[in-house]
Amino acid sequence: MKFYEKVAIISISLFLLIIPSIIHAQAPDFTLTDIDGNTFSLSDFRCKVVILEFFGTFCWRCVIEIPHLIDVRNEFGENLVMISLSWTDTDGDLRDFRAEHDISWIVARDTKNVHDYEEYNVTAVPTLYIIDQGGFRRYRHVSVVEASVLIEEVNGLLSECAGDVDSDCDIDYDDFINLAGAYGSNSSQADYDERADFDRDEDVDNDDFMVLAGYYGKKCTEFGGPLTGPKKITESMMKKLEKEKKPKAYFTLPYLLEVVIPFVSFVIIAVIEIVVLSLIIRKLHGMYSKKRKR
């Protein structure tokens, strides 16, 4: 095999390794104990988007990935669960690594060999899976991935269940009540709730009610991708709302054509009809009077 052929094969292999995969399959559940002694299961975080990372402290790419994960953590806070699993390190190694790199999410030893599960198929580190609210694996990344890519993907999954204010996986009456509690607030006020700010414009207003109405009745644990029907309803409702919210401009040409001119025309026609009717009545009355005199 020629040198350039080897280079081409290696390049293609590396490209296929680092590009993200879009998948739609259930993520197998597992139960582990983190490095602080807390037992957790993946299923504990149903109704949340989860980033599951397989890594090792020996891996220089894993170290490069950490700042990107920190940016993602800062972007979403408690709205996103992050779990990092290692099967090559001790608890002590992981605690030192966490402290050194300021990691604030769940870190655990993979004592159940989750990385060997067929559904995860981890052959290199770091490997990241993004799991949706229903427990489905939606994205897979091998090697370093930028924070911007992860943020875009997580935002997409969160938007699929926009309206679940109380995070119970159902968009129902309770969410209306929670939204009502934050209604009229903005990001500078104490009663502002970012979960209710569906359109992310830093205030909770009528537009957010329209979004909630469009997604009403959805279960976040049901897989099926982004909504289509309700989104159309929401857009039409929001257009109607925007039209109702616009102040009347009484001296603009559209308003004159739509309201003033038709109204004036109606009045003029009504006056003319009254005048004509009066003349007819007067004429008939005169004719009747002449007949009586004869």
Secondary structure, 3 states (H helix, E strand, C coil): CCHHHHHHHHHHHHHHHHCCEEEEEECCCCEEEECCCCEEEHHHHCCCEEEEEECCCCCHHHHHHHHHHHHHHHHHHHHEEEEEEECCCCHHHHHHHHHHHCCCCEEEECCCCHHHCCCCCCCCCCEEEEECCCCEEEEEEECCCCHHHHHHHHHHHHHCCCCCCCCCCECCHHHHHHHHHHCCCECCCCCCCHHHCCCCCCECCHHHHHHHHHHCCCECCCCCCCCCHHHHHHHHHHHHHHHHHCCCCCCCHHHHHHHHHHHHHHHHHHHHHHHHHHHHHHHHHHHHHHHHHC
